[in-house]
């Protein structure tokens, strides 16, 4: 469990460092084999979205957790980052409101991310 806590902490801190909005952690373990956790955040511009993604990727790589896949970076509207059992969604604010993943995965358990990150 320590490993997952460390990775979530790194991701949350990277989001926070780049002023990611409304950072959410959803526990999906009982709902889908896709991933155990989703981390969802957003930015106010495509520049901010890509800055958040770059920060997460850099900090995870430094810590020894390589990115397995990344989609959507070119447009900067909805970037999906695959870290195996953790999938990170970095949205442009407008797209997050439109797709509303939190509602789609309403049966998941939302875990409080400590503001200390």
VOKETI-789744 format. One line per field, with one value per atom (N, C-alpha, C): residue in one letter; atom name; residue number from 0; y, x, z. Coordinates in steps of 0.05 Angstrom, whole numbers, plus 5000, padded with zeros to 4 digits. Layout:
N
residu <- [a,...]
atome <- [CA,...]
num <- [NUM,...]
y <- [Y,...]
x <- [X,...]
z <- [Z,...]
//
This chain:
117
residu <- [x,x,x,x,x,x,x,x,x,x,x,x,x,x,x,x,x,x,x,x,x,x,x,x,x,x,x,x,x,x,x,x,x,x,x,x,x,x,x,x,x,x,x,x,x,x,x,x,x,x,x,x,x,x,x,x,x,x,x,x,x,x,x,x,x,x,x,x,x,x,x,x,x,x,x,x,x,x,x,x,x,x,x,x,x,x,x,x,x,x,x,x,x,x,x,x,x,x,x,x,x,x,x,x,x,x,x,x,x,x,x,x,x,x,x,x,x,x,x,x,x,x,x,x,x,x,x,x,x,x,x,x,x,x,x,x,x,x,x,x,x,x,x,x,x,x,x,x,x,x,x,x,x,x,x,x,x,x,x,x,x,x,x,x,x,x,x,x,x,x,x,x,x,x,x,x,x,x,x,x,x,x,x,x,x,x,x,x,x,x,x,x,x,x,x,x,x,x,x,x,x,x,x,x,x,x,x,x,x,x,x,x,x,x,x,x,x,x,x,x,x,x,x,x,x,x,x,x,x,x,x,x,x,x,x,x,x,x,x,x,x,x,x,x,x,x,x,x,x,x,x,x,x,x,x,x,x,x,x,x,x,x,x,x,x,x,x,x,x,x,x,x,x,x,x,x,x,x,x,x,x,x,x,x,x,x,x,x,x,x,x,x,x,x,x,x,x,x,x,x,x,x,x,x,x,x,x,x,x,x,x,x,x,x,x,x,x,x,x,x,x,x,x,x,x,x,x,x,x,x,x,x,x,x,x,x,x,x,x,x,x,x,x,x,x,x,x,x,x,x,x]
atome <- [N,CA,C,N,CA,C,N,CA,C,N,CA,C,N,CA,C,N,CA,C,N,CA,C,N,CA,C,N,CA,C,N,CA,C,N,CA,C,N,CA,C,N,CA,C,N,CA,C,N,CA,C,N,CA,C,N,CA,C,N,CA,C,N,CA,C,N,CA,C,N,CA,C,N,CA,C,N,CA,C,N,CA,C,N,CA,C,N,CA,C,N,CA,C,N,CA,C,N,CA,C,N,CA,C,N,CA,C,N,CA,C,N,CA,C,N,CA,C,N,CA,C,N,CA,C,N,CA,C,N,CA,C,N,CA,C,N,CA,C,N,CA,C,N,CA,C,N,CA,C,N,CA,C,N,CA,C,N,CA,C,N,CA,C,N,CA,C,N,CA,C,N,CA,C,N,CA,C,N,CA,C,N,CA,C,N,CA,C,N,CA,C,N,CA,C,N,CA,C,N,CA,C,N,CA,C,N,CA,C,N,CA,C,N,CA,C,N,CA,C,N,CA,C,N,CA,C,N,CA,C,N,CA,C,N,CA,C,N,CA,C,N,CA,C,N,CA,C,N,CA,C,N,CA,C,N,CA,C,N,CA,C,N,CA,C,N,CA,C,N,CA,C,N,CA,C,N,CA,C,N,CA,C,N,CA,C,N,CA,C,N,CA,C,N,CA,C,N,CA,C,N,CA,C,N,CA,C,N,CA,C,N,CA,C,N,CA,C,N,CA,C,N,CA,C,N,CA,C,N,CA,C,N,CA,C,N,CA,C,N,CA,C,N,CA,C,N,CA,C,N,CA,C,N,CA,C,N,CA,C,N,CA,C,N,CA,C,N,CA,C,N,CA,C,N,CA,C,N,CA,C,N,CA,C,N,CA,C,N,CA,C,N,CA,C,N,CA,C,N,CA,C,N,CA,C,N,CA,C]
num <- [0,0,0,1,1,1,2,2,2,3,3,3,4,4,4,5,5,5,6,6,6,7,7,7,8,8,8,9,9,9,10,10,10,11,11,11,12,12,12,13,13,13,14,14,14,15,15,15,16,16,16,17,17,17,18,18,18,19,19,19,20,20,20,21,21,21,22,22,22,23,23,23,24,24,24,25,25,25,26,26,26,27,27,27,28,28,28,29,29,29,30,30,30,31,31,31,32,32,32,33,33,33,34,34,34,35,35,35,36,36,36,37,37,37,38,38,38,39,39,39,40,40,40,41,41,41,42,42,42,43,43,43,44,44,44,45,45,45,46,46,46,47,47,47,48,48,48,49,49,49,50,50,50,51,51,51,52,52,52,53,53,53,54,54,54,55,55,55,56,56,56,57,57,57,58,58,58,59,59,59,60,60,60,61,61,61,62,62,62,63,63,63,64,64,64,65,65,65,66,66,66,67,67,67,68,68,68,69,69,69,70,70,70,71,71,71,72,72,72,73,73,73,74,74,74,75,75,75,76,76,76,77,77,77,78,78,78,79,79,79,80,80,80,81,81,81,82,82,82,83,83,83,84,84,84,85,85,85,86,86,86,87,87,87,88,88,88,89,89,89,90,90,90,91,91,91,92,92,92,93,93,93,94,94,94,95,95,95,96,96,96,97,97,97,98,98,98,99,99,99,100,100,100,101,101,101,102,102,102,103,103,103,104,104,104,105,105,105,106,106,106,107,107,107,108,108,108,109,109,109,110,110,110,111,111,111,112,112,112,113,113,113,114,114,114,115,115,115,116,116,116]
y <- [4976,5000,5025,5023,5046,5057,5038,5045,5062,5053,5067,5094,5095,5121,5140,5130,5147,5158,5141,5149,5170,5165,5183,5210,5209,5234,5250,5236,5249,5263,5248,5258,5282,5279,5301,5326,5323,5346,5359,5343,5355,5371,5360,5374,5401,5399,5423,5443,5434,5452,5469,5458,5472,5483,5485,5498,5483,5456,5440,5445,5446,5452,5427,5428,5408,5379,5374,5348,5327,5305,5284,5257,5240,5212,5194,5177,5157,5129,5114,5086,5069,5056,5040,5010,5001,4973,4954,4961,4943,4946,4964,4971,4962,4961,4956,4946,4929,4920,4940,4962,4982,4994,5001,5014,5012,5015,5015,5044,5064,5091,5109,5130,5152,5177,5192,5219,5238,5257,5275,5304,5320,5348,5364,5390,5406,5432,5444,5470,5489,5515,5535,5540,5528,5532,5507,5504,5481,5483,5507,5510,5500,5506,5496,5466,5455,5426,5412,5421,5408,5412,5435,5440,5420,5415,5396,5368,5360,5334,5331,5351,5351,5348,5362,5361,5333,5321,5294,5274,5276,5257,5260,5284,5289,5278,5285,5277,5247,5234,5205,5191,5202,5190,5192,5215,5219,5199,5193,5175,5145,5141,5114,5100,5116,5106,5115,5099,5108,5109,5127,5130,5107,5093,5070,5079,5101,5111,5138,5154,5181,5186,5196,5203,5231,5246,5272,5296,5291,5313,5334,5326,5345,5367,5360,5380,5394,5381,5394,5398,5383,5387,5365,5340,5318,5299,5299,5282,5260,5235,5211,5201,5196,5185,5158,5138,5111,5103,5099,5090,5062,5046,5019,5019,5016,5016,5044,5064,5092,5105,5115,5130,5159,5177,5206,5219,5234,5250,5279,5293,5322,5336,5350,5362,5392,5403,5431,5434,5455,5458,5454,5465,5462,5433,5419,5391,5373,5380,5365,5368,5392,5397,5381,5380,5367,5336,5324,5295,5285,5301,5295,5266,5259,5232,5225,5245,5240,5229,5239,5229,5202,5198,5172,5150,5156,5137,5143,5151,5159,5136,5111,5089,5084,5098,5095,5109,5102,5116,5139,5163,5186,5188,5189,5190,5219,5229,5256,5258,5277,5282,5305,5299,5318,5343,5366,5392,5396,5379,5381,5374,5360,5353,5378]
x <- [5017,5000,5017,5041,5059,5066,5071,5077,5055,5030,5008,5004,5007,5005,5027,5051,5073,5067,5058,5052,5029,5008,4986,4995,5012,5023,5039,5056,5072,5054,5034,5016,5000,4989,4973,4990,5015,5033,5039,5045,5051,5027,5003,4978,4976,4980,4978,5000,5024,5046,5040,5025,5018,4989,4979,4953,4930,4932,4909,4884,4862,4836,4822,4810,4792,4803,4825,4839,4822,4815,4798,4813,4809,4819,4795,4791,4769,4781,4770,4778,4758,4769,4753,4757,4771,4779,4755,4732,4709,4692,4699,4681,4692,4718,4729,4757,4765,4793,4811,4800,4815,4838,4832,4851,4840,4857,4849,4840,4854,4849,4848,4831,4832,4839,4858,4863,4852,4835,4823,4829,4838,4843,4838,4839,4835,4851,4853,4866,4849,4855,4839,4846,4868,4877,4892,4895,4910,4940,4950,4977,4980,4960,4961,4958,4940,4936,4962,4976,5001,5023,5022,5042,5037,5012,5006,5016,5010,5018,5048,5062,5092,5103,5091,5100,5096,5072,5067,5087,5090,5108,5137,5146,5174,5178,5159,5162,5160,5142,5139,5164,5175,5199,5222,5226,5247,5245,5220,5215,5217,5221,5224,5198,5177,5152,5147,5154,5152,5123,5118,5092,5089,5066,5062,5048,5033,5019,5008,5005,4994,4978,4954,4936,4925,4923,4909,4928,4953,4972,4972,4970,4973,4951,4927,4906,4905,4914,4914,4886,4866,4839,4832,4840,4836,4859,4877,4901,4898,4901,4900,4928,4936,4962,4959,4972,4970,4994,4990,5012,5005,4991,4983,4958,4961,4937,4927,4941,4931,4929,4906,4902,4896,4911,4907,4893,4872,4858,4862,4875,4879,4862,4842,4823,4827,4819,4812,4786,4783,4760,4733,4730,4705,4700,4721,4717,4711,4722,4716,4687,4676,4648,4631,4639,4623,4623,4646,4648,4641,4645,4636,4642,4667,4675,4667,4667,4658,4630,4612,4585,4584,4599,4600,4609,4628,4639,4628,4603,4590,4590,4592,4592,4619,4639,4666,4667,4688,4693,4712,4703,4721,4737,4763,4782,4792,4792,4801,4831,4839,4867,4875,4894,4903,4914,4906,4916,4946,4957,4986,5003,4992,5007,5014]
z <- [5000,5000,5000,5012,5013,4985,4966,4939,4926,4929,4917,4930,4957,4971,4961,4957,4948,4920,4902,4875,4874,4889,4890,4902,4922,4933,4913,4898,4877,4856,4847,4827,4838,4862,4874,4878,4887,4891,4865,4844,4818,4807,4811,4803,4818,4844,4861,4854,4848,4842,4817,4798,4774,4775,4799,4804,4791,4791,4781,4798,4785,4798,4807,4830,4840,4836,4849,4846,4861,4847,4858,4855,4875,4873,4876,4856,4857,4859,4878,4882,4865,4844,4826,4829,4850,4853,4850,4861,4861,4836,4819,4796,4769,4765,4738,4740,4720,4719,4705,4695,4680,4696,4721,4739,4767,4787,4815,4823,4811,4818,4794,4795,4776,4792,4782,4792,4771,4779,4760,4769,4750,4756,4730,4732,4708,4709,4686,4684,4668,4670,4656,4627,4618,4591,4581,4555,4545,4554,4557,4567,4596,4612,4640,4640,4624,4623,4616,4595,4587,4608,4622,4644,4667,4674,4695,4686,4662,4651,4652,4642,4642,4670,4689,4717,4729,4724,4734,4722,4696,4682,4693,4696,4705,4734,4752,4780,4783,4768,4770,4758,4737,4724,4744,4757,4776,4799,4807,4829,4821,4794,4784,4776,4770,4761,4733,4713,4685,4676,4658,4645,4624,4626,4608,4582,4583,4559,4565,4543,4545,4520,4523,4501,4504,4482,4483,4487,4491,4497,4475,4451,4428,4429,4438,4438,4465,4486,4513,4524,4515,4524,4545,4540,4558,4555,4574,4572,4592,4582,4598,4601,4626,4632,4646,4635,4646,4662,4688,4705,4715,4699,4707,4724,4750,4767,4774,4766,4769,4741,4735,4710,4718,4706,4711,4688,4694,4674,4680,4661,4664,4642,4650,4632,4630,4607,4606,4621,4637,4655,4640,4616,4601,4594,4586,4578,4602,4625,4649,4656,4654,4660,4640,4615,4594,4598,4602,4604,4632,4652,4680,4688,4688,4696,4725,4742,4769,4770,4753,4753,4740,4719,4705,4724,4741,4761,4789,4790,4816,4836,4828,4846,4858,4849,4860,4887,4903,4928,4923,4930,4928,4954,4950,4972,4975,4999,5003,4999,4983,4979,4997,5015,5035,5022,5031,5020,5024,5041,5046,5022,5003,4979,4965]
//
